[in-house]
Amino acid sequence: MKTLLILIVLLPAFSFGQEMNEFIRDNSIEIPNAVELNESLYSRFEDKNLIMIGEMHGTNEPGQLATGITKLIAEKEGGVSLGLEIARIEMETFLQNPSEKTLRETRFFSKENEYGMNGKSWFNLIKSCMNDTNIHLFFLNNDQEYAADMIKPDSVMYLQVLRQKEKFPNEKIITLTGSIHNKLPVHGDQVTMGYYLNQDSINFISEEIFSINNYYAEGTTLNNRGNGLELRTIEFKESDFTRSVNFDDYLLFLDEKNSSNYHCYWFTKKVTHSEAVEKTDTFKKK
């Protein structure tokens, strides 16, 4: 069923008569190493000022792509902002004195892992960027400052992105969040961060916004789908995504003018779960 839904989403991107596998062959770029992207890929992001990456929490691959895109843009442009779906208040220890030790001691990485977010994937992403003076880290999730907006977390994420844009107006912004937040349309009753940003024509240009979502054929995830944190195994299921090209991991670029939810899919044949970060005693649950 999930594969069918993805195919339906992609259909508007095709020219009439074009088969799904042909579209994938024509519009995909192999990504052999997401952490160290080929510099030729920069041309795909050069005219974008906001790149939103969505993930299934508790997986490694979206964080790896965020690392690669952030470092590529930092190298090419000399400055980039990277925002994660974390409350700033939970990162104060790190922000006051950035180091691997203080990162591990933050409330975010010391607390119990309830949703899969505070695992090694995001820890390694922040660690890999924290000493690069061309990368400006910021945190998107709800904070005490926006306590009145707790019921609308996406509006807070939007405001945090806007604040970062005002702080660094000449830099591209990259975000890593759950895949609902970076959807371009409203998701059911939830007005998404992507929707807020795409509709803000005063501060953002729609054509300069680019949204990516991860899709996969098999592997493991560590997340919460309503029954607490669970390690789930996804059995391999063949589809056009696995049949159309002879490589496993790739970016599939859609027709941006006709895209509905996202502009691009980060397809990884196998997804892997984000393992737990070794805890300190500072905020261990008693």
ChimeraX attribute file (.defattr): number of C-alpha atoms within 10 A of each C-alpha:
attribute: neighborCount
match mode: 1-to-1
recipient: residues
	/A:1	6
	/A:2	7
	/A:3	16
	/A:4	10
	/A:5	9
	/A:6	12
	/A:7	15
	/A:8	10
	/A:9	14
	/A:10	22
	/A:11	17
	/A:12	15
	/A:13	20
	/A:14	16
	/A:15	10
	/A:16	8
	/A:17	6
	/A:18	11
	/A:19	12
	/A:20	16
	/A:21	15
	/A:22	13
	/A:23	20
	/A:24	22
	/A:25	15
	/A:26	12
	/A:27	14
	/A:28	20
	/A:29	17
	/A:30	16
	/A:31	20
	/A:32	13
	/A:33	13
	/A:34	20
	/A:35	20
	/A:36	15
	/A:37	18
	/A:38	15
	/A:39	12
	/A:40	8
	/A:41	13
	/A:42	14
	/A:43	9
	/A:44	9
	/A:45	17
	/A:46	13
	/A:47	13
	/A:48	16
	/A:49	21
	/A:50	25
	/A:51	22
	/A:52	26
	/A:53	28
	/A:54	26
	/A:55	23
	/A:56	24
	/A:57	24
	/A:58	32
	/A:59	26
	/A:60	24
	/A:61	26
	/A:62	29
	/A:63	27
	/A:64	19
	/A:65	22
	/A:66	25
	/A:67	23
	/A:68	19
	/A:69	24
	/A:70	27
	/A:71	23
	/A:72	22
	/A:73	23
	/A:74	20
	/A:75	14
	/A:76	12
	/A:77	14
	/A:78	13
	/A:79	20
	/A:80	25
	/A:81	23
	/A:82	25
	/A:83	23
	/A:84	24
	/A:85	18
	/A:86	21
	/A:87	18
	/A:88	20
	/A:89	17
	/A:90	19
	/A:91	21
	/A:92	17
	/A:93	19
	/A:94	19
	/A:95	17
	/A:96	9
	/A:97	11
	/A:98	16
	/A:99	16
	/A:100	15
	/A:101	12
	/A:102	17
	/A:103	22
	/A:104	21
	/A:105	22
	/A:106	21
	/A:107	22
	/A:108	23
	/A:109	26
	/A:110	22
	/A:111	18
	/A:112	15
	/A:113	19
	/A:114	14
	/A:115	18
	/A:116	26
	/A:117	28
	/A:118	23
	/A:119	24
	/A:120	22
	/A:121	24
	/A:122	28
	/A:123	20
	/A:124	17
	/A:125	20
	/A:126	21
	/A:127	17
	/A:128	14
	/A:129	17
	/A:130	19
	/A:131	12
	/A:132	13
	/A:133	12
	/A:134	19
	/A:135	21
	/A:136	20
	/A:137	20
	/A:138	20
	/A:139	22
	/A:140	24
	/A:141	23
	/A:142	24
	/A:143	18
	/A:144	11
	/A:145	10
	/A:146	14
	/A:147	12
	/A:148	11
	/A:149	14
	/A:150	14
	/A:151	10
	/A:152	16
	/A:153	21
	/A:154	25
	/A:155	22
	/A:156	22
	/A:157	28
	/A:158	22
	/A:159	17
	/A:160	18
	/A:161	24
	/A:162	18
	/A:163	12
	/A:164	22
	/A:165	19
	/A:166	12
	/A:167	11
	/A:168	15
	/A:169	12
	/A:170	12
	/A:171	22
	/A:172	24
	/A:173	27
	/A:174	24
	/A:175	25
	/A:176	25
	/A:177	25
	/A:178	19
	/A:179	20
	/A:180	21
	/A:181	27
	/A:182	28
	/A:183	25
	/A:184	25
	/A:185	20
	/A:186	16
	/A:187	13
	/A:188	7
	/A:189	6
	/A:190	14
	/A:191	19
	/A:192	25
	/A:193	27
	/A:194	25
	/A:195	21
	/A:196	20
	/A:197	25
	/A:198	22
	/A:199	15
	/A:200	13
	/A:201	10
	/A:202	7
	/A:203	12
	/A:204	16
	/A:205	15
	/A:206	15
	/A:207	13
	/A:208	15
	/A:209	21
	/A:210	23
	/A:211	23
	/A:212	24
	/A:213	25
	/A:214	20
	/A:215	22
	/A:216	22
	/A:217	19
	/A:218	17
	/A:219	17
	/A:220	18
	/A:221	23
	/A:222	26
	/A:223	23
	/A:224	19
	/A:225	9
	/A:226	8
	/A:227	7
	/A:228	12
	/A:229	16
	/A:230	16
	/A:231	15
	/A:232	13
	/A:233	14
	/A:234	13
	/A:235	11
	/A:236	13
	/A:237	11
	/A:238	12
	/A:239	13
	/A:240	15
	/A:241	23
	/A:242	20
	/A:243	13
	/A:244	16
	/A:245	18
	/A:246	9
	/A:247	14
	/A:248	17
	/A:249	23
	/A:250	22
	/A:251	19
	/A:252	21
	/A:253	21
	/A:254	22
	/A:255	16
	/A:256	15
	/A:257	10
	/A:258	14
	/A:259	18
	/A:260	16
	/A:261	21
	/A:262	26
	/A:263	23
	/A:264	22
	/A:265	22
	/A:266	25
	/A:267	24
	/A:268	23
	/A:269	19
	/A:270	17
	/A:271	22
	/A:272	17
	/A:273	23
	/A:274	25
	/A:275	18
	/A:276	18
	/A:277	17
	/A:278	10
	/A:279	15
	/A:280	15
	/A:281	10
	/A:282	12
	/A:283	15
	/A:284	12
	/A:285	8
	/A:286	4
